[in-house]
Amino acid sequence: MNTPVFYDHFERHAHGEGLKGHSTHYCPGCGHGIVHRDLADALGALGLKDRTVLISPVGCSVFAHYYFDVGNSQAAHGRAPAVALGHKLANPDAIVVSYQGDGDLASIGLAETISIAQLGVPLTVIFINNAIYGMTGGQCAPTSLLGQKTTTSPDGRDPTMGQPLRVAELIAQLDGPVYVERVALYDPRQRLKARRAIEKALRLQVEGRGYAFIEVLAECPTHLKLTPELAEAWVRDRMVPVFPLGVKKDVTVEPWFHRDAPSYDVEKILALAGAEPLTEAAGPTVPADRALGDLSLKFAGAGGDGAQTAAMLVARAAISAGFDATHIPSYGPESRGGTSYADVHIAATEVLNPAAPEPDILVAFNAPSLAKFAPLVPPGGTVLYDATVITQAPPLPADRRVLPVPFTAIARELGRPVAKNMVALGALQAATGLLPPEQLLQTLRQLLKDKPAVLPINEQAFAAGLNAVAAEPAQV
């Protein structure tokens, strides 16, 4: 039964009202609109609407989620294959379609494209090749033709910029894919072939047979500066000789993908990992005015300060305590005395954004980190910093709780200066009551299970940090 896959109205335009509510954002004559129609028709004809997840990255297809009434995920430029693989492995029964342009798939995301194609996991990849970076300004793409003028090749692409990349042929050489075809849209006959190729690629995924890749030669009248009719002729006369149409690979294999869905039962997962069972936790203290309903932390310092390890430990401890938590590291020029940092979120239900641009809590191990991130802490937030290293703090914003704690000096007294990050964790726990102390210690023991000799000193450092905050007056 053919089920409509497009929304009745496209809310991006005029809130879905009037004629604009039935129009896409694509330029007149653009090939994306045709492929969208064919993909929607194929999904509807196969009854796949409620099983489908469409991945659209940065590029002309970036607003596809306004049009397709299916599961949608947005991906960073070039990362759609990785996101698609994650969806497929997390939900093996899903029909996952990675929809990408040439700049995205063949340039920025080429490594992901090749590695995931070689895996052969049943996915459907639709590759729109219009020989240009269409949305980002008309730059020369990996598929731009020799002699083609673009914003980054104003005199025409020449051999020093490389030859056009034939992606379908490249993918067809790999062992993983089972079906690879290049199609076009420049006349009704070619459009019919494109529609059939898209439907076949979807069927192969439904049957669990393997990875299918459809390259579509598509028109971009805007950057070619041609009418839609002349753009079609350009694709036929200029692109097809360089990118020959047809099936590049089509092998018959038995269905093999019968993967069970992963378990999301926390207790079972912890048992399989040999981890301690969950402890009762009342939940992190969340400032009432925080819109996301979770607590954000930023750990920042130079290389060797242990900020990244401390952040990872907090996130793992929170997960073990039954919370949703995320840990996003960012490595800056720490080897030159700058700052690297890690963002952590802890939520009683669900973390909605893993970044911490305005952290509720900042733990700073060096002066550049304190100067950079302390002004971002909102009123009512907490700032802890290493008073051993930062002897003279810069002016800090008012209405924040500021705790100078000599992390490094305390760790030196214990005979292990590198344990200053554990001192910082103890100080953080004493200052905020973030998690049950035993939960942090259990996680620490799990992390150091292969290094039992250094566990006692790290536990002592944690305890020393706890005690230090009780003796250290806060600055407000």
N, C-alpha and C positions, 0 to 999 in steps of 0.2 A: 504494500500500500504506500503510495507516494505521500509523504508527510511534508508540509511546508517547512523549510529550514530558515528562510529569511524572516526577520521580524516584520510585522505588518507595517510598522512605522519606524523610521530611523531617527531616534531621538537626538542625534548629533545636530541635525538641521532643524531650526525653528521649532524645537521641542516636539518634533514629529508631526507638526501641523502643516496642512496644505501640500502643494506639490513638492516642496523641499523635503518634506518628511518621507518621500519615496525616492529620493535621489542620493547617490553616493557622492563621495568627495573627489572621485576620479575625474581627470580631464576628459573632454570629449575625444573619443577615439582610442582611449587607453585600453590596453589588453586586460588589465586587472578586472574590470567590470565583467568581461565575458567569462573569465576563468572563475570568478566568484559565482556567477550564475550556474556554470556547469558543475562546480563543486557542490553547490547547494542542491541542485537537481539530483546529482548522483547520491548524495547522502540521504535525500528524501526517498528516492526510488528504492534504495537498499534498506530503508527503515532504520537508519543509524543515528538519527538526530539525538536521541537521548543517551547515546553511548559515546558521542564524539567530543573530543577536546581539540580545539583549533589553536595552534601556536602562531602568533604573529609578532614579529620583532619590529625594531625600528625600521622604517622604510615606508613605501607607499601603502603597504597593507596594514599600517599601524592602527588604523581605526576599524579593522575588520570586526571587532567585537560589537560594534554598533549595528552590524548587519546580520551576523550569523547567530541564530537562536540556539546555540550549542554551548558546551563548556568552552571557555576562552581563557588563555593565559598569554600575558604579554612577556616578551623576552628582551633582554638587552641586545644591542646590535650584534648579530653573528652568533648568538647563543641559543637560538631556537632548537637546534638538534639536541643539545644537552637537556633543555627543559622538556622536550618531547620524550626523550628517553626516561627521564625521571617520572613523568606521568605514566608511561607505559609499564614501567616496573612497579610503580606504586599501585596501579590498577590495571592488571593485565587484560581485563575484558574491555577496556576503553579502546575506541578507535581514535588514534592520535594522528593529526595531520600537521606537519610542519610546512608553513607557507612562507616562502622567502624570495627576496630579490637577488640580483646578481652581485651587487656590491656587498650585501649582507652574507650570502651563502658562499660565494666564490672568493671573497677577499678576507673580510674580517672574521668570518666563521669557517674558513676552509679546514682548519685543523679538526674542529668538531664535526664538520661534514664528513670528512674522510674516516675518522676513527669510528663514528657511530654507524656509518654505512658498512664498514668492515665487520662490525658486530653482527649485522644481519637480523637484528631484532625486528619483528614486523612493525614497520612504521610506513606512513605515506608522506613522501616529500614532494611538494609542488614548487618548482623552481622557475620563477619568472625572469627570463633573460630578455631585457630590453636594451642591453648594451650601454647602460648609463646608470650612474647614481641618480635615480629619478627624483627622490624627495629632498635630498640634502644639497642640491645646487647644481646638478649636471656635471659632476666630475667624471673623469675617465675611470671606467670600471675594468675589471679583469677581462670582461667580454667585449669591450669596445673594439671596433674594427680598426685595422691599420688605415690611417688617413682620416679617421673620424675626428671631427673637431668637438672638443668638450671644453668646459671651463678650465680644466687643468692641462689640456692639450690644445690650445687655441689655434695652433698651426697644423693640427692633425696628429693622431697617434703615429709615432714612428718606431722602428725596430728597437731603439734603445729603451723604450717603455715596455718591451716584451710583446710577444704574440698573443692574440686573443686566446683565452683559456676555454678549451672544449670540455666542459664539466661532465656532460653525459658520457662521453668516451672514457673520461678519467674514472668515473664511478663504476662503469661497466667492467673495468679491468679487475675490480676487487672481487674477492670470493663471497662476501656477505650478501650483496644485493641479488634478488632473483628476477627483477624486472626493471629495465631502464629504457625509456623511450623519449625521443625529442619530437615535439609537435609544434604546430604554428597556428595562427589565427587569421591569416590574411585573406581567406576566402571560405565560403560555406563548407567545401569539402574538407579543408584542413581543420575547421572548427569541429566538425563531426568526429574526426580522428582524435582531436584533443579530448573531447567529451568522453569517447570510448576508453581512451588511455587512463583518464582520471578514475573512471568507474572500475576499470580492471585493477588499478593499483589499490583501490579501497577493498575490492573483493579479496585480493591476496592477503590483506591484513585481517579481514574477517575470518578467513580460513586458517590463519596462523602460519602461512607459508614463508613469509620473509619480507625483507625491506624492498620497497618499490620507489623509484625515482622518476618523476615526470618533469622534463625540461620543456618550458613553453616559450617559444620565440614570440615576443609581444611587442606591440607598437607603443612608442612614447612620442606622440606628435609634438608635445610641448618642447622637449629638448632637441628634437630633430628639426623643429621650426618648419613643420610640414602640415598640410591638411591631413585628416584621418585617411583619406584615400591614398594620398602620396606616401604616407607613412606605411601603409600596408604594402605598397609596391616596393618601398625601400627594404622592408623585411624580406620580401620574396626575392628581390634581385640582388641585394647586398649581403643580407645575413645568411640566407640559406646556403649559398656557395661555401661560406666559412663554417657554418654549423649545419651539416646535412641532416635532413629529417629522417625519422625512422626508428625502428627498434634496435637498440644497441645490445641488449641482453634480455633473454627470456628463457629461463630454465624452469623445468617442472620439478618441484620437490614435494615430498610428502609433508603434510602439516606437522610441525614439530614444536610449536610454541604453546606449551601447556603449563605455564608458570602459575603457581598458587599465589594469591594475593598475600602481601606481607602482613604479619600480625601487628596490630597496634595496641595489644594488651600490655600495659606497662609492666605488670607483675611477671608475665611470662618472659618478656624481653630481659628483665633484670635477672631472672632465674637462669636463662640461657647464658647470660654474660658472667654468671657467677658473682653478681653484685649483691650488696646488702638490700634487703627488702625496704620498701618505702616506710618512712617515719611519718607520724602525724605532724602536720604543720598548719599553723593558723593562716598562713599567707603573708606575703611581703607587705610592709606598710607602704601604702600608695598615697601620695599627696592628693587631697580631694579635688584639686583643680586640674589634675593631669587628665587630658581628654582620652588618652588611649587606655586608661585603666590598668597601666602597668608601671613598673619602676625601671628607669633607665640609668645605667652606670657607664662611666668612661674611665678606663685605666690607661695612663699615659706616662711614658718615660723614654729614656735612651736605651740603646741596645745593651742587654745584660742586666737591666733593672728588674726583669721578671714581671713586667706589666702584663704581657701576653699570657704567661702561665697563670697568674692570679686571676685574670678574667676568665680563662678557660675553666679553672677550678670552680669559680663561683657559678658559672653557667651549668656545669655538670652537677654540682651539689643541688642547685635549684631543681633540675630535672629529676634527680633522685628523690627529692622531697615531694614530687608530684606536681610541680609547676610546669608551665610552658616557659622555655627560656631559649634565648639565642645568643650567639657569640660571633661577632664579626671582627676579625683582626685587620689592621691596616698598618703596613710597614712603611714608615717614612724614612728620611735620610739619617737614621739613628747613628750610623757609623761615623757621621760627621758632626755628632753632637746635637742633632735635631731631636725630633720626637716621633715615636711610633705609638699607636694607640689601639685599643680594642673596645668596641661597644658591646655592652651586655644589656639585655632586657629580661625581666622576670615578670611573669603575669600569672594571676590565679587561673585565668581561662585561656586566653590566646594572645600571643604577641602579634600585633598588627603591622609593626614596622620595626625591623631589627636595627636601624640606625639610631644614633643618639646625638643629634645635632644640638640639643639642649638637655644635657644629662642632669638628672635629679641629684646624682652623686658623682663627684670627680675624685679620683685618687691619682695624685701627681707625684712622680718620682724625681723630676728635675725641673729646673726653672723655666726652660722654654715651654714645657707642657703646662705648667701652672699659668704662665702668662697668656698662652694661646687659648686655653679651654675654660679657665675660671670665669671669665666674663660671660660665658654661655650658660652657666648654671642659673636656672631661674630663681626668683625670690623664694625663700623657704628651703632651698637646696643645701647640700652639704659638700664642703671641700676639705679633703684631707691631703696634706702634702708632707714630704720628707724634710723636716726642719734641719737635718744634718747637712744636706746638700743645698737647700734653699735657706741661707742664713738671713737674707733680707728679702722678704716677699714684696712683689710689686703691689701697688694699690689694688685692692680687691673690692668687688661690688658689695654694697651694703645689703642687709636683710638675708644674708646667707650664713649658715653655720660654718665657721672656719676652724679647722683643727690642725695646728702644726705638731707633728709627731716625728721624733727623730728615728725614722725607720732604720737607717744605716747604722747609727751609733748603737742602737739596741742590738742589732744583729752582730756587730763587731764584739760587743761585750759577751755575746754567747759563743764567740769564736768562729762564726760562719757568716761573713758579710753578705753572701749571696742570698741568705735567707731573709733579707729585708722585705721581700714581697710577702712572706708569711707573716712578718710583723705587721705589714700594712693590712693584711686580711684580718688579723686579730683586732687591729684598731678600727677597721671598718665595721666589724661585727659589734664591737662594744659601742660604737657611735650610733649605729642604726638599728641593731637587732634584726639584721637582714634575714638571716636563716637560723635555725637551731644550731648552736656551735658544734654539737656532735655530728650534724649532717656535713658540715664543712670538713671536720676531722676525718669522718668516714671516707669522704671523697679523696682527701689527701692521702690516706692510707692505700686506697685503691690505685691512685696514680703512682705511688712509690712502692708498690708491692714487689717490684724487681730490684729495688734499692733500699732494702730494710735498714742498712747502716745509717742512712741519713734521715730516716723518719723521726727518731727522737728529737734531734736538734730542730727540725722543722716544726714539730709539735710545741717545743719550748718557745720557738719564735712566735708562733701563733698566740700562745698564752701570754707572752711578754707584751705583745701588741694590745691584747685585751686589757692588761693591767695599766698600760701606759695612758690610755685614753681616760681612765678613771682619775689619773693624777694630772692630766693636762687640761687646763681651762680652755673652753671654746672661745673664739673671737667672733663677735657678731658685728 
